[in-house]
Each structure stands twice: as structure tokens, then as C-alpha cells.
Amino acid sequence: MKILFIVFTILVVVATVVVSSKVCHQDSDCGDAPYALCQSRINILKGLAYDYDRNLLIFAGHIDRTLNLVVASVSVDGSKDKGSTSPLSLKVEYPITTDIPIGSEFSTTIGLQGYSNSLKLAYIINSQRLSSAVGPYFPNNNSVNFIWYPRGYKLATYFDDQQQQSVSEHTLYSCTFGIWRTDFIPTQSFEENDSNHVRLLRLDPDNQYNPKCEFITRANENLYIVQYDFGESGNDFQSVVSVIDRKCVDCPPDSLHEIGRFPFEITGIVVYNNHIYLGAKAEFPTNSNHSGVFEISKTIDGKSKVLQLTQVNVIGLTLGSKGNLYYSTTNSFIYNIDLNSKDKKESIIYSPEKSGGSCSCANYFTGSDCKKCDNGVVQWTKGIPECIKLLPNGRPSKCNENSQCGLEPFALCMDSKCFCREGFSGNKCEICSGTITWDELQFPTCNH
């Protein structure tokens, strides 16, 4: 079976123009607001990764106010003075410009699937009409290659190309209805029977619980996976953590050994120093004992010991260098726990309320004062200006209302694009080479 992909490319200039390298905390720090804005507040989407070479936390999200979708980072390489309690500053790495927000072909980014350290590529998750879509985003040409379309199953991935690890090969471990090892980091479609794509384990489709994978990670010679068990009634939810030898090849389902079951939604898993760390998110605020970061260890009698370290709703979890555990939350904070410390207390790495950022021009504006809109027209949305590029016919490339597209009521804005109503033509939809009739809603049609 061939794993399909689609390439989306958008031919526009980069939406975010940084106008100052100074740290800002609010728009007024940037001068000509609202044409120049402070990119310090971000609504973080699910998923969190660590760049081992640059010591960066990588994530996706929407910049507050403009709602621009970006891949962003926070540096954890000496940026925080020893003993300082101030959160770190946000940096926008690059915008994601391939989303199609409305229409039958909509495709919207909902999270970060993973991150390749060797390729420096973020793999994004998009919501589409028939399924989700997952693939790498290429900032050099603003395109995305969707490789996986998980429909009827879940996709879990672990990018094993961290150069600090003892294993130097570039390997992708993935889990669908089976656990797979791919001996390269894919950036486009590949054949499922590729000799470098090996099935390690076939998950049992007749198992008593849903065999779909949610998360997968590696520690030494073992792979750890997370599955969700909804019970026979569908109301008895548990997260199941299991382990398998990563050298397994086409092993039977019973090669997967269950470690434990937990009555909360696991949202991430890492392993460090023979301890398993789970991120969790509670469905209801009252279930605070079902949210946060949990430490799982083995007692002398072989039973699992569970220790709750925090009580926040976790949507991203990753392990950094030197035993630092990082996690993002539903309210867009990022925290750190030093797993080598005795108390394992959390500290804030990024705060949407207190962290700084950088000044940039509002969408597609340029110039030192961010007021230059070349070959475009200015549109305002919720008090924020946007420079909308004009098409060769003089219409804006994006619209919010009919009047922006030409002569009303002959011009029409639909799915953020300009059209002429049936039979009309011209740059402003002002031409009708026939007779005009009006329907009961007073919408015109040009009859030739």
C-alpha cells in the first residue's frame, strides 16, 4: 500500500517581518501600533519538541490578536540567569501559511506531531474533511508534504535522530495498528513494503480494548507506547502503558507487555533514569487529580508506584538535555522540572502574561514604520490592520465582505475569496451583456 501525500504551496511573502531585535512585552513597546505589534503572547497548540543542537523548545500556535499561525521557540540555553524566576522570551521561527480555513477543502493546523532534529523540520497535524493529515512543513518555500492520513486509526511517532543519544542512526518509530521502524526520516510518500520500513509488532485487532496508539517513545532498548481503553461500555476509560523490545521484528501481539493502567487521559510520555513520566489532561476542572505530570516507578514487589508531580492540564511533553522535563499546558504556559533534583518542583519557562517577545509588522506590512502596503489594500479585523495583496484583476486576494470585491450587489465574497455573481464580469463585476433579473432575496443574475 502506498502512503499518499499532498503538497500545498503558497506563493506569498512571509507574513511576519521583524522590525526590532529588542525584547517587547506589549504593542506600545514597538512604536507604531497597531501596524507594529509585539509577538509575546501565543496560544499554544498540542505537541512540544526539543531541539538538542540549539537547545530550543519547539511548538506551534497562534499569535495573540493577529491569530497568525506560527512555529515558535523558547531558548533554554543559558537564557535564564541562575536563580532568576522571570519567564523566557518567545521567538517566532516562521509562519505556517498553508492552512485553508474554510470551504470544502479546508485544512487547519491543530498541533505539532513531532520534530526532526537532523532535518530541523516540524511535522504538523492538520484537521481535514475526511481525516487528519500529518507531514513536515518546509519554511524555505512555505509548503507542507502530508505523508499520513490517519482515518479510523491514530498515528503515534517518535523521531529518533537526536545526536546526543547513544543510538546515532536516524530512525522513525511509528505506531498505527502495528509498531513500525523506518530507518530514515521520511519527508515524502514512501511504500509501506519499503525494505527500510519494518514492522516490529502487529497489534491485536481483537484485543479487548481499542488497539490504536496515542504516543510512542524510546528509552535504551525498549519502546513504550500509550493506548486508550474505553471499556466494553465505552464509559470506563483508562490509559494503558506498555513496553516492547525495539529489536523485535514481526513479533506476535503478546510480545507487548503491559506496565500499568491509569484512569486519566495521557497526553505525552518520556522515560528517564528508569522512571516513566506521563503528561495528563483532565476532562473536567474538578478532576485535578487526573491532570498534570505523573512519575511512575517500580516497587520492590514489581508493582507500579504513581506520584503526581503537578496539577495542570498538559498538552505537550518532551525531555530536554541533562534531565530537564518540559511540558506545555492548555492555558499556554510552558513549565520545567529538573528530574535530577530532590524536590522535583516545577518552574515557569514561558508565560503568556509575563514573557517577552519581538516586534514585528502586522500582516504583510513592510517598512521601518510598518505602514507600507505594496500592491495591496488595507483591511481591518478586530482593530488589527492587514495588508491584502491585490490580484491582477484588481480584486483583493482575501475578503471579509462583498463590498471589498467590487460593485455591490453584483460582487460576492465567499469563503474569503471574491467572485462575480452569475453572468457578471469585469474587474468590479459591473458588466452584464444581457438582462438582469432579481430573485426573491433581491440577488441579481445576468441572463445572456
C-alpha positions, 0 to 999 in steps of 0.5 A: 500500500502506498502512503499518499501525500499532498503538497500545498504551496503558497506563493506569498511573502512571509507574513511576519517581518521583524522590525526590532531585535529588542525584547517587547512585552506589549504593542506600545513597546514597538512604536507604531501600533497597531501596524507594529505589534509585539509577538509575546503572547501565543496560544499554544497548540498540542505537541512540544519538541526539543531541539538538542543542537540549539537547545530550543523548545519547539511548538506551534500556535497562534499569535495573540490578536493577529491569530497568525499561525506560527512555529515558535521557540523558547531558548533554554540555553543559558537564557535564564540567569541562575536563580532568576524566576522571570519567564523566557522570551518567545521567538517566532521561527516562521509562519505556517501559511498553508492552512485553508480555513474554510470551504470544502477543502479546508485544512487547519493546523491543530498541533505539532506531531513531532520534530526532526532534529537532523532535518530541523523540520516540524511535522504538523497535524492538520484537521481535514474533511475526511481525516487528519493529515500529518507531514513536515512543513518546509519554511524555505518555500512555505509548503507542507508534504502530508505523508499520513492520513490517519482515518479510523486509526491514530498515528503515534511517532517518535523521531529518533535522530537526536545526536546526543543519544547513544543510538546515532542512526536516524530512525522513525518509530511509528505506531498505527495498528502495528509498531513500525521502524523506518530507518530514515526520516521520511519527508515524502510518500514512501511504500509501506513494503519499503525494505527500510520500513519494518514492522516490529509488532502487529497489534491485536485487532481483537484485543479487548480494548481499542488497539490504536496508539496515542504516543510512542517513545524510546528509552535504551532498548525498549519502546513504550507506547500509550493506548486508550481503553474505553471499556466494553461500555465505552464509559470506563476509560483508562490509559494503558502503558506498555513496553516492547523490545525495539529489536523485535521484528514481526513479533506476535501481539503478546510480545507487548507487555503491559506496565500499568493502567491509569484512569486519566487521559495521557497526553505525552510520555518520556522515560528517564533514569528508569522512571516513566513520566506521563503528561495528563489532561483532565476532562473536567476542572474538578478532576485535578487529580487526573491532570498534570505530570505523573512519575511512575516507578517500580516497587520492590514487589514489581508493582507500579508506584504513581506520584503526581508531580503537578496539577495542570492540564498538559498538552505537550511533553518532551525531555530536554538535555541533562534531565530537564522535563518540559511540558506545555499546558492548555492555558499556554504556559510552558513549565520545567522540572529538573528530574535530577533534583530532590524536590522535583518542583516545577518552574515557569519557562514561558508565560503568556502574561509575563514573557517577552517577545519581538516586534514585528509588522502586522500582516504583510506590512513592510517598512521601518514604520510598518505602514507600507502596503505594496500592491495591496489594500488595507483591511481591518479585523478586530482593530488589527490592520492587514495588508491584502495583496491585490490580484491582477484583476484588481480584486483583493486576494482575501475578503471579509465582505462583498463590498471589498470585491467590487460593485455591490450587489453584483460582487460576492465574497465567499469563503474569503475569496471574491467572485462575480455573481452569475453572468457578471464580469469585469474587474468590479463585476459591473458588466452584464451583456444581457438582462438582469433579473432579481430573485426573491432575496433581491440577488441579481443574475445576468441572463445572456 
